[in-house]
Amino acid sequence: MIWRRRAVALLVLLAVVALVAWGITAAVRALGSGSAPQAAPSPTSTAPVDPGPCAPEDLGVDVVPSVGATGATVSFAVTLTNDGKAACLADAGRSSLALTVRSGTDRVWASDDCPAEPSSRPLLLDVGDTAEAAVTWNGRRSAAGCPSGQGSSGPGSYRVEASVDGEQVPGSGTSFSIG
């Protein structure tokens, strides 16, 4: 009889332990799933962003002349650099990018006096990217409206400067000599 009481006591004890374990497991599950609902992450746009025009202060312009003999053509290699913090569109066309050649205070020639094609040449520049453009001066003087009979430039020292959309680009000036 004593063995029977001990067996019943052992079974009751095992049942109590099982119920306690089941209760703890159920409580942990309830606490875990009963927490405040998580906010859904906000959707991110994956659509491409259209870049705007390059701001003048974000566009670096470097002009390198290649000079021939007096009265010969002068070629200018123009390098545009996006120094900004975002991609942008730089217009390397003749209606936007202009070079002006001076000798002292004398304005000798400007590429926008008699603009050549292409008038518009939009270039997408990522941050730090560069693009090349070429501008040629025939060595003759020019004036606004492209009147004839302006004559040729002579030997001497000249300075070329770049402007974008009518604004001179700081630091774009370069000196060169002819003859």
Backbone as JSON, one array per atom type, in Angstrom:
{
  "sequence": "MIWRRRAVALLVLLAVVALVAWGITAAVRALGSGSAPQAAPSPTSTAPVDPGPCAPEDLGVDVVPSVGATGATVSFAVTLTNDGKAACLADAGRSSLALTVRSGTDRVWASDDCPAEPSSRPLLLDVGDTAEAAVTWNGRRSAAGCPSGQGSSGPGSYRVEASVDGEQVPGSGTSFSIG",
  "N": [[0.79, -1.16, 0.0], [1.9, 1.19, 0.67], [3.59, 1.49, -1.44], [1.83, 2.01, -3.42], [0.76, 4.5, -2.69], [3.02, 6.05, -2.86], [3.56, 5.87, -5.63], [1.26, 7.13, -6.68], [1.63, 9.67, -5.59], [4.01, 10.35, -6.86], [3.12, 10.43, -9.54], [1.26, 12.55, -9.38], [3.01, 14.61, -8.72], [4.63, 14.68, -11.05], [2.65, 15.45, -12.88], [2.04, 18.01, -11.92], [4.51, 19.31, -12.33], [4.63, 19.15, -15.15], [2.35, 20.7, -15.81], [3.17, 23.2, -14.8], [5.42, 23.71, -16.4], [4.16, 23.8, -18.92], [2.53, 26.06, -18.51], [4.41, 28.1, -18.09], [5.65, 28.12, -20.64], [3.44, 28.84, -22.27], [2.92, 31.38, -21.23], [5.26, 32.76, -21.89], [5.11, 32.68, -24.68], [2.77, 34.18, -25.07], [3.52, 36.68, -24.07], [5.56, 37.31, -25.85], [4.26, 37.47, -28.37], [2.39, 39.31, -27.83], [3.37, 41.85, -27.84], [3.71, 45.36, -28.76], [2.5, 46.24, -31.97], [4.71, 46.18, -34.76], [5.78, 48.95, -36.7], [5.18, 49.26, -40.13], [7.8, 49.23, -42.51], [8.67, 52.23, -44.19], [7.91, 52.76, -47.58], [10.46, 52.76, -50.08], [11.52, 54.8, -52.7], [12.27, 53.65, -55.87], [12.4, 54.74, -58.26], [13.99, 56.42, -60.96], [15.74, 59.52, -60.55], [15.4, 62.59, -62.11], [18.12, 64.48, -63.07], [18.95, 67.9, -62.43], [19.96, 71.03, -63.99], [23.49, 71.77, -63.92], [24.74, 73.67, -61.26], [26.34, 76.85, -61.47], [28.42, 77.2, -59.57], [29.09, 74.6, -59.03], [30.28, 73.57, -61.23], [33.25, 72.88, -62.72], [35.52, 74.35, -64.98], [37.98, 73.86, -67.34], [40.29, 75.24, -69.53], [42.32, 74.64, -72.27], [44.55, 75.96, -74.48], [45.61, 75.37, -77.87], [48.0, 76.48, -79.8], [48.76, 77.83, -83.0], [50.53, 79.28, -85.76], [50.74, 82.89, -86.29], [47.63, 84.26, -87.12], [46.64, 81.77, -87.71], [44.42, 79.02, -86.95], [43.22, 78.56, -83.59], [42.9, 76.06, -81.29], [40.8, 75.08, -78.65], [40.76, 73.02, -75.92], [38.26, 72.03, -73.9], [37.42, 71.18, -70.66], [34.87, 69.98, -68.73], [33.89, 69.67, -65.38], [32.06, 68.01, -62.89], [31.86, 69.28, -59.88], [30.1, 69.21, -57.84], [27.67, 67.86, -55.44], [25.86, 66.09, -56.43], [24.57, 64.33, -59.29], [24.32, 66.06, -62.41], [23.12, 68.08, -65.19], [25.12, 69.34, -67.69], [25.42, 71.84, -70.09], [27.13, 71.72, -72.97], [26.88, 72.97, -75.34], [27.02, 75.53, -77.92], [25.29, 77.66, -77.32], [25.29, 77.84, -74.62], [27.85, 77.32, -73.42], [30.53, 79.42, -73.58], [33.47, 80.91, -74.94], [35.77, 83.55, -74.41], [38.14, 85.65, -75.85], [40.71, 87.81, -74.97], [42.91, 90.6, -75.28], [44.75, 92.18, -73.18], [42.69, 94.8, -72.26], [41.2, 94.69, -74.5], [38.59, 93.23, -76.16], [38.79, 90.56, -78.15], [37.69, 88.26, -79.45], [34.78, 86.16, -79.3], [33.18, 83.12, -78.71], [30.43, 83.01, -78.76], [29.62, 85.07, -80.37], [29.34, 84.44, -83.08], [27.81, 81.87, -83.11], [28.45, 78.4, -83.47], [27.38, 75.12, -84.53], [27.01, 72.36, -82.24], [24.09, 73.97, -80.99], [22.96, 73.27, -78.6], [24.03, 70.96, -76.23], [23.47, 68.81, -74.11], [24.94, 67.25, -71.31], [25.18, 64.52, -69.17], [26.54, 64.56, -66.05], [28.0, 62.74, -63.57], [28.84, 62.9, -60.06], [32.03, 64.21, -59.82], [32.63, 63.42, -62.4], [33.92, 64.04, -65.74], [33.73, 65.87, -68.83], [34.47, 66.38, -72.25], [34.93, 69.09, -74.52], [35.33, 70.77, -77.62], [36.51, 73.82, -78.93], [36.98, 76.02, -81.58], [38.93, 78.71, -82.72], [39.19, 80.9, -85.39], [41.19, 82.75, -85.56], [40.47, 85.27, -86.27], [39.09, 88.49, -85.53], [36.03, 89.17, -83.74], [32.59, 90.25, -83.35], [29.56, 91.02, -81.59], [26.67, 89.71, -83.15], [27.97, 89.04, -85.44], [29.27, 90.65, -87.54], [30.81, 91.32, -90.74], [34.25, 91.84, -91.91], [36.03, 92.2, -89.73], [38.74, 91.76, -89.36], [42.02, 90.31, -88.72], [43.57, 88.76, -85.88], [46.56, 89.81, -84.22], [50.09, 89.1, -83.61], [50.87, 88.39, -80.2], [50.05, 88.58, -76.64], [47.44, 86.77, -75.13], [44.33, 86.13, -73.44], [42.12, 83.61, -72.51], [38.82, 83.04, -71.45], [36.19, 81.25, -69.84], [32.61, 81.07, -69.98], [29.45, 80.14, -68.64], [26.17, 79.9, -69.52], [26.11, 82.7, -69.67], [27.45, 83.51, -67.38], [30.59, 84.2, -66.07], [33.05, 81.74, -65.49], [34.72, 81.26, -62.57], [38.25, 81.01, -62.3], [38.66, 79.82, -64.74], [40.22, 81.03, -66.62], [42.94, 81.28, -68.94], [46.17, 82.05, -70.04], [47.8, 82.72, -73.2], [50.07, 82.82, -76.02], [50.49, 84.25, -79.3], [52.41, 83.94, -82.2]],
  "CA": [[0.0, 0.0, 0.0], [2.79, 2.32, 0.69], [4.11, 1.67, -2.78], [0.78, 2.6, -4.2], [0.69, 5.91, -2.33], [4.22, 6.69, -3.43], [3.36, 5.94, -7.09], [0.26, 8.18, -6.93], [2.28, 10.94, -5.26], [4.96, 10.62, -7.94], [2.34, 10.81, -10.71], [0.73, 13.88, -9.12], [4.16, 15.51, -8.8], [4.97, 14.8, -12.47], [1.58, 16.23, -13.51], [2.22, 19.41, -11.49], [5.7, 19.82, -13.05], [4.24, 19.3, -16.55], [1.46, 21.86, -15.9], [3.97, 24.41, -14.57], [6.22, 23.91, -17.62], [3.23, 24.23, -19.97], [2.09, 27.41, -18.15], [5.53, 29.03, -18.37], [5.79, 28.19, -22.1], [2.3, 29.61, -22.79], [3.09, 32.77, -20.8], [6.34, 33.35, -22.7], [4.57, 32.89, -26.03], [1.79, 35.27, -25.02], [4.25, 37.94, -23.91], [6.31, 37.56, -27.09], [3.38, 37.87, -29.47], [1.48, 40.37, -27.36], [4.04, 43.15, -27.81], [3.12, 46.36, -29.63], [2.76, 45.9, -33.38], [5.81, 46.91, -35.39], [5.37, 49.8, -37.8], [5.66, 48.78, -41.42], [8.82, 50.13, -43.03], [8.15, 53.13, -45.22], [8.39, 52.33, -48.9], [11.5, 53.6, -50.67], [11.32, 54.98, -54.12], [13.35, 53.14, -56.71], [12.28, 55.42, -59.54], [15.14, 57.3, -61.2], [15.54, 60.96, -60.33], [15.94, 63.39, -63.21], [19.02, 65.51, -62.57], [18.74, 69.25, -62.92], [21.16, 71.63, -64.57], [24.61, 72.0, -63.0], [24.86, 75.03, -60.74], [27.64, 77.39, -61.89], [29.44, 76.99, -58.55], [29.41, 73.17, -58.98], [30.86, 73.17, -62.5], [34.61, 73.33, -62.98], [35.82, 74.45, -66.41], [39.41, 74.01, -67.61], [40.48, 75.54, -70.95], [43.72, 74.49, -72.67], [44.69, 76.37, -75.88], [46.63, 74.79, -78.74], [48.25, 77.65, -80.64], [49.57, 77.69, -84.21], [51.21, 80.52, -86.18], [49.91, 84.09, -86.32], [46.55, 84.18, -88.1], [46.16, 80.4, -87.84], [43.37, 78.68, -85.98], [43.59, 78.17, -82.23], [41.94, 75.09, -80.77], [40.68, 75.08, -77.19], [40.2, 71.81, -75.32], [37.51, 72.46, -72.73], [37.03, 70.07, -69.8], [33.86, 70.32, -67.74], [33.93, 68.73, -64.26], [31.02, 68.2, -61.88], [32.44, 69.37, -58.54], [28.99, 69.26, -56.89], [27.38, 66.69, -54.61], [24.85, 65.27, -57.09], [24.64, 64.33, -60.75], [23.64, 67.21, -63.0], [23.24, 68.24, -66.64], [25.93, 70.47, -68.14], [25.22, 72.08, -71.52], [28.39, 72.06, -73.63], [26.55, 73.55, -76.63], [27.49, 76.92, -78.15], [24.4, 78.66, -76.75], [25.5, 77.89, -73.17], [29.28, 77.39, -73.12], [31.16, 80.42, -74.44], [34.85, 81.32, -74.64], [36.07, 84.93, -74.8], [39.58, 85.91, -75.93], [41.05, 89.22, -74.78], [44.32, 91.03, -75.25], [44.63, 93.29, -72.24], [41.27, 95.12, -72.09], [40.58, 94.58, -75.82], [37.87, 91.98, -76.41], [39.17, 90.19, -79.51], [36.81, 87.26, -80.04], [33.95, 85.37, -78.39], [32.55, 82.02, -79.46], [28.98, 83.21, -78.87], [29.32, 86.12, -81.36], [28.91, 83.72, -84.28], [27.78, 80.51, -82.58], [28.44, 77.24, -84.38], [26.6, 73.97, -84.02], [25.6, 72.31, -81.85], [23.71, 75.06, -80.08], [22.7, 72.66, -77.3], [24.67, 69.64, -76.09], [23.38, 68.46, -72.69], [25.76, 66.12, -70.88], [24.93, 64.08, -67.8], [27.8, 64.4, -65.32], [27.89, 62.26, -62.2], [29.76, 63.6, -59.17], [33.44, 63.98, -60.16], [32.81, 63.09, -63.82], [34.35, 65.11, -66.64], [33.33, 65.77, -70.23], [35.33, 67.2, -73.11], [34.35, 69.84, -75.63], [36.36, 71.46, -78.4], [36.09, 75.09, -79.53], [38.04, 76.49, -82.48], [38.94, 80.14, -83.08], [39.88, 81.01, -86.67], [42.22, 83.79, -85.49], [39.92, 86.57, -86.69], [38.33, 89.21, -84.52], [34.58, 89.03, -83.9], [31.75, 91.17, -82.59], [28.19, 90.51, -81.45], [25.91, 89.79, -84.39], [28.83, 88.45, -86.46], [29.48, 91.49, -88.73], [32.01, 90.99, -91.52], [35.3, 92.86, -91.95], [36.59, 92.43, -88.39], [40.19, 91.68, -89.4], [42.7, 89.2, -88.04], [44.31, 89.09, -84.66], [47.99, 89.88, -84.48], [50.9, 88.43, -82.6], [50.77, 89.0, -78.88], [49.58, 87.78, -75.51], [45.99, 86.71, -75.05], [43.74, 85.38, -72.3], [40.81, 83.04, -72.82], [38.01, 82.77, -70.26], [34.94, 80.54, -70.15], [31.38, 81.43, -69.27], [28.35, 79.18, -68.82], [24.89, 80.61, -69.43], [26.36, 84.12, -69.48], [28.2, 83.79, -66.15], [31.99, 83.81, -66.16], [33.41, 80.68, -64.55], [35.96, 81.64, -61.87], [39.38, 80.1, -62.42], [38.73, 79.18, -66.05], [41.07, 81.82, -67.5], [44.27, 80.79, -69.28], [46.91, 82.93, -70.95], [48.57, 82.09, -74.28], [50.7, 83.79, -76.95], [50.49, 83.95, -80.72], [53.53, 84.52, -82.98]],
  "C": [[0.86, 1.27, 0.0], [3.37, 2.59, -0.7], [3.07, 2.33, -3.67], [0.68, 4.09, -3.91], [1.88, 6.66, -2.93], [4.07, 6.85, -4.96], [2.37, 7.04, -7.45], [0.89, 9.56, -6.66], [3.26, 11.34, -6.36], [4.23, 11.06, -9.21], [1.76, 12.22, -10.55], [1.86, 14.91, -9.26], [4.57, 15.73, -10.25], [3.91, 15.64, -13.21], [1.7, 17.71, -13.16], [3.41, 20.03, -12.23], [5.35, 20.06, -14.51], [3.32, 20.51, -16.73], [2.22, 23.17, -15.7], [4.8, 24.72, -15.82], [5.34, 24.42, -18.76], [2.78, 25.67, -19.72], [3.18, 28.44, -18.45], [5.69, 29.21, -19.87], [4.67, 29.04, -22.7], [2.45, 31.09, -22.43], [4.17, 33.47, -21.63], [5.85, 33.62, -24.11], [3.61, 34.07, -26.07], [2.48, 36.61, -24.89], [5.0, 38.3, -25.18], [5.42, 38.04, -28.2], [2.46, 39.01, -29.07], [2.14, 41.73, -27.33], [3.38, 44.07, -28.83], [3.45, 46.02, -31.08], [3.87, 46.79, -33.94], [5.27, 47.74, -36.55], [5.96, 49.23, -39.09], [6.72, 49.75, -41.93], [8.24, 50.98, -44.15], [8.72, 52.69, -46.57], [9.45, 53.3, -49.41], [11.26, 53.65, -52.16], [12.53, 54.44, -54.88], [13.29, 53.78, -58.09], [13.49, 56.33, -59.74], [14.77, 58.76, -60.99], [16.16, 61.7, -61.51], [16.84, 64.46, -62.65], [18.68, 66.86, -63.18], [20.01, 69.8, -63.53], [22.24, 71.84, -63.5], [24.6, 73.46, -62.55], [26.24, 75.57, -61.13], [28.75, 77.14, -60.86], [29.87, 75.52, -58.44], [30.11, 72.69, -60.25], [32.26, 73.76, -62.66], [34.87, 73.32, -64.48], [37.31, 74.72, -66.56], [39.57, 74.18, -69.11], [41.97, 75.46, -71.27], [43.82, 74.86, -74.15], [45.81, 75.58, -76.58], [46.86, 75.8, -79.85], [49.13, 77.3, -81.82], [50.27, 79.01, -84.5], [50.22, 81.68, -86.15], [48.87, 83.97, -87.44], [46.0, 82.78, -88.3], [45.09, 80.13, -86.78], [43.98, 78.29, -84.64], [42.49, 77.23, -81.74], [41.97, 75.15, -79.25], [40.05, 73.76, -76.76], [39.55, 72.25, -74.01], [37.09, 71.21, -71.95], [36.05, 70.59, -68.76], [33.89, 69.25, -66.65], [32.8, 69.05, -63.29], [31.67, 68.13, -60.5], [31.37, 69.4, -57.45], [28.81, 67.96, -56.13], [26.33, 65.77, -55.21], [25.06, 65.34, -58.6], [23.85, 65.52, -61.29], [23.87, 67.22, -64.51], [24.03, 69.5, -66.94], [25.69, 70.63, -69.64], [26.53, 72.56, -72.12], [28.14, 72.62, -75.03], [26.96, 75.01, -76.7], [26.56, 77.99, -77.58], [24.6, 78.8, -75.24], [26.96, 78.09, -72.8], [29.95, 78.36, -74.09], [32.58, 80.7, -73.97], [35.04, 82.74, -75.17], [37.57, 85.11, -74.75], [39.78, 87.42, -75.84], [42.54, 89.41, -74.9], [44.32, 92.3, -74.43], [43.15, 93.55, -72.0], [40.49, 94.99, -73.4], [39.91, 93.21, -75.97], [38.06, 91.63, -77.88], [38.14, 89.27, -80.16], [35.99, 86.59, -78.95], [33.21, 84.33, -79.21], [31.05, 82.21, -79.6], [28.61, 84.39, -79.77], [28.73, 85.49, -82.62], [28.82, 82.25, -83.91], [27.69, 79.44, -83.67], [27.59, 76.15, -83.76], [27.5, 73.12, -83.14], [25.28, 73.43, -80.87], [23.41, 74.53, -78.69], [23.32, 71.27, -77.3], [24.65, 69.26, -74.61], [24.16, 67.19, -72.38], [25.43, 65.79, -69.44], [26.27, 63.82, -67.12], [27.49, 63.91, -63.9], [28.91, 63.02, -61.36], [31.2, 63.21, -59.53], [33.69, 63.65, -61.61], [33.26, 64.31, -64.61], [33.81, 64.82, -68.04], [34.2, 66.74, -71.02], [34.49, 67.91, -74.17], [35.5, 70.54, -76.34], [35.76, 72.72, -79.02], [37.26, 75.58, -80.36], [37.83, 77.97, -82.79], [39.76, 80.25, -84.36], [40.96, 82.1, -86.68], [41.74, 85.17, -85.9], [39.17, 87.2, -85.52], [36.84, 88.96, -84.77], [33.88, 90.08, -83.07], [30.35, 90.57, -82.55], [27.43, 90.71, -82.75], [26.7, 89.31, -85.59], [28.99, 89.34, -87.71], [30.77, 91.1, -89.45], [33.03, 92.11, -91.41], [35.95, 93.15, -90.61], [38.12, 92.34, -88.37], [40.73, 90.51, -88.6], [43.35, 89.69, -86.76], [45.79, 89.12, -85.02], [48.78, 89.09, -83.45], [50.77, 89.14, -81.26], [50.32, 88.03, -77.82], [48.07, 87.9, -75.4], [45.58, 85.94, -73.79], [42.37, 84.89, -72.73], [40.11, 82.73, -71.5], [36.7, 82.11, -70.7], [33.78, 81.13, -69.36], [30.33, 80.37, -69.6], [27.06, 79.93, -68.55], [25.09, 82.08, -69.08], [27.14, 84.49, -68.23], [29.63, 83.29, -66.3], [32.3, 82.77, -65.08], [34.73, 81.06, -63.89], [37.03, 80.57, -62.05], [39.51, 79.42, -63.77], [39.68, 79.89, -67.0], [42.46, 81.21, -67.69], [44.91, 81.76, -70.27], [47.65, 82.12, -72.0], [49.11, 83.19, -75.18], [50.59, 83.29, -78.37], [51.69, 84.67, -81.34], [54.69, 84.8, -82.13]]
}
